[in-house]
Amino acid sequence: MRTTVSSSLRLEPSKMWNALTEISDSEFTLEEVDILKKNKNIFKDNIPRKEVEQFFANLPEDIIFDILVKVPASDLHENVRLVCKAWKGMISTSNFIAQNALQVKPKLLIQSVTFMRPLYVKVKAMEVDEERLDYKLSDFELPQSVRVRSSCNGLLLVSDMRKMRVLQVMNLVTKCCLTLPLPPPFCIHKGCGAALGFDPCTKKYKVVHICTLLFRFEIFTINGSDNAWKRVCGPWKHPFEWPFNLDFRLNDPVLVNERFVHWYVNSDEYIISIDLSNERVIKTHLPDCGKGIDRHRYTLLELDGYLSLVHNASNTQIDVWILEDFHSQIWLKKHSILAESIKYTISNDSSSCSKQENAFPNLSKLVPLASTRKGEILIFKHKSSGTDFRFYLYETKNREMKKFKMTIRGQLFFIPHASSCSHWRTSYGP
């Protein structure tokens, strides 16, 4: 593959080398490894452009693929796609986009929503350092009125606090945005849950939402045969079966493997689930733990590709269940977090907190937010967190828990997200 570098491109060779060093020698032939080692200096900064051009022009296509797939999505879109038509074509394929997404470490979007006028949303991105059991926080650029409802394959489903009936799908990397048709008149997306998912059978993205007031389910297929919301039947035969409560409001659901959508619905017996491939809404019964599960003492979470139910069993015990088989509704207890076995520490930023705030927490007061490192690290928040947001990182293998403090205002919402170059017109996956 002949590569001619665009004169308008500002190459950053050091980033290319960082990507290259992550590739195992075993992925190349001995001859290719020798080429790479001899030309290591090409990837240092301030190397003449002609040398960089010549190096990439002589590289086999599969090596270029393995280098570029390690480059962050934002750099791919802003720089790499401008190099030449061949590179643009390579990084636009569904296989490349899927492989590149596997390199991305997900972040947790922390949204602080202030409902008093003027309405505004402030978003931060949390990246967990699993080795040190620590975290980094960075700004996540979104308009102040936009709230993220769901994330799927790098695409975001958002709503505008000023235009409550409007839902949009966007990719912040590629700057693409799609406004969905307005929902039925009775729904303003204020008291409902909504999610963006992906149907691996049709290779299409779908948006699903459920209205709290009527427990009405609707699905919109992006690039479908029509441009309208489709109503789907719920799992109840009669309205009196709805788990309705005047104080209850649906949260946005949990998305698992981009395909399965799960809602907490104020029930001690079941949750609601949708398979986006067949668009069937079913009851998924809660795990059998002997004495039942109180509706106020469990939280749904995605955990390493499974739906997880985190049950605050007592003041000293948290049980973590996973739905091992969706269709057969088989649950497996993955972890039991016992207070007596936890190694507890506090971070430096907690030193200004009171002795009571830094004390070992009552486990019944912890609410799970997300998981990282294939489910080995859980992130919890404390129910009583105020302006000083208290949260905890728990490492399941070594049973270590570390407490942190973050100053943040407003009602908080949490969405796991990983950037990519995905587009709703691109079939995702190989």
Rosetta blueprint (number, residue, H / E / L):
1 M L
2 R L
3 T L
4 T L
5 V L
6 S L
7 S L
8 S L
9 L L
10 R L
11 L L
12 E L
13 P H
14 S H
15 K H
16 M H
17 W H
18 N H
19 A H
20 L H
21 T H
22 E L
23 I L
24 S L
25 D H
26 S H
27 E H
28 F L
29 T L
30 L H
31 E H
32 E H
33 V H
34 D H
35 I H
36 L H
37 K H
38 K H
39 N L
40 K H
41 N H
42 I H
43 F H
44 K L
45 D L
46 N L
47 I L
48 P L
49 R H
50 K H
51 E H
52 V H
53 E H
54 Q H
55 F H
56 F H
57 A H
58 N H
59 L L
60 P L
61 E H
62 D H
63 I H
64 I H
65 F H
66 D H
67 I H
68 L H
69 V L
70 K L
71 V L
72 P L
73 A H
74 S H
75 D H
76 L H
77 H H
78 E H
79 N L
80 V H
81 R H
82 L H
83 V L
84 C L
85 K H
86 A H
87 W H
88 K H
89 G H
90 M H
91 I H
92 S L
93 T L
94 S H
95 N H
96 F H
97 I H
98 A H
99 Q H
100 N H
101 A H
102 L H
103 Q L
104 V L
105 K L
106 P L
107 K E
108 L E
109 L E
110 I E
111 Q E
112 S E
113 V E
114 T E
115 F L
116 M L
117 R L
118 P L
119 L L
120 Y E
121 V E
122 K E
123 V E
124 K E
125 A E
126 M E
127 E E
128 V E
129 D E
130 E L
131 E L
132 R L
133 L L
134 D E
135 Y E
136 K E
137 L E
138 S E
139 D E
140 F L
141 E L
142 L L
143 P L
144 Q L
145 S L
146 V E
147 R E
148 V E
149 R E
150 S E
151 S E
152 C E
153 N L
154 G L
155 L E
156 L E
157 L E
158 V E
159 S E
160 D E
161 M L
162 R L
163 K E
164 M E
165 R E
166 V E
167 L E
168 Q E
169 V E
170 M E
171 N E
172 L L
173 V L
174 T L
175 K L
176 C E
177 C E
178 L E
179 T E
180 L L
181 P L
182 L L
183 P L
184 P L
185 P L
186 F L
187 C L
188 I L
189 H L
190 K L
191 G L
192 C E
193 G E
194 A E
195 A E
196 L E
197 G E
198 F E
199 D E
200 P L
201 C L
202 T L
203 K L
204 K E
205 Y E
206 K E
207 V E
208 V E
209 H E
210 I E
211 C E
212 T L
213 L L
214 L L
215 F L
216 R E
217 F E
218 E E
219 I E
220 F E
221 T E
222 I L
223 N L
224 G L
225 S L
226 D L
227 N L
228 A L
229 W L
230 K E
231 R E
232 V E
233 C L
234 G L
235 P L
236 W L
237 K L
238 H L
239 P H
240 F H
241 E H
242 W L
243 P L
244 F L
245 N L
246 L L
247 D L
248 F L
249 R L
250 L L
251 N L
252 D L
253 P L
254 V E
255 L E
256 V E
257 N L
258 E L
259 R L
260 F E
261 V E
262 H E
263 W E
264 Y L
265 V L
266 N L
267 S L
268 D L
269 E L
270 Y E
271 I E
272 I E
273 S E
274 I E
275 D E
276 L L
277 S L
278 N L
279 E L
280 R E
281 V E
282 I E
283 K E
284 T E
285 H E
286 L L
287 P L
288 D L
289 C L
290 G L
291 K L
292 G L
293 I L
294 D L
295 R L
296 H L
297 R L
298 Y E
299 T E
300 L E
301 L E
302 E E
303 L E
304 D L
305 G L
306 Y E
307 L E
308 S E
309 L E
310 V E
311 H E
312 N E
313 A E
314 S E
315 N L
316 T L
317 Q E
318 I E
319 D E
320 V E
321 W E
322 I E
323 L E
324 E E
325 D E
326 F L
327 H L
328 S L
329 Q L
330 I E
331 W E
332 L E
333 K E
334 K E
335 H E
336 S E
337 I E
338 L E
339 A H
340 E H
341 S H
342 I L
343 K E
344 Y E
345 T E
346 I E
347 S L
348 N H
349 D H
350 S H
351 S L
352 S L
353 C L
354 S L
355 K H
356 Q H
357 E H
358 N H
359 A L
360 F L
361 P L
362 N L
363 L H
364 S H
365 K H
366 L E
367 V E
368 P E
369 L E
370 A E
371 S E
372 T E
373 R L
374 K L
375 G L
376 E L
377 I E
378 L E
379 I E
380 F E
381 K E
382 H E
383 K L
384 S L
385 S L
386 G L
387 T L
388 D E
389 F E
390 R E
391 F E
392 Y E
393 L E
394 Y E
395 E E
396 T L
397 K L
398 N L
399 R L
400 E E
401 M E
402 K E
403 K E
404 F E
405 K E
406 M E
407 T E
408 I L
409 R L
410 G L
411 Q E
412 L E
413 F E
414 F E
415 I E
416 P E
417 H E
418 A L
419 S L
420 S L
421 C L
422 S L
423 H L
424 W L
425 R L
426 T L
427 S L
428 Y L
429 G L
430 P L
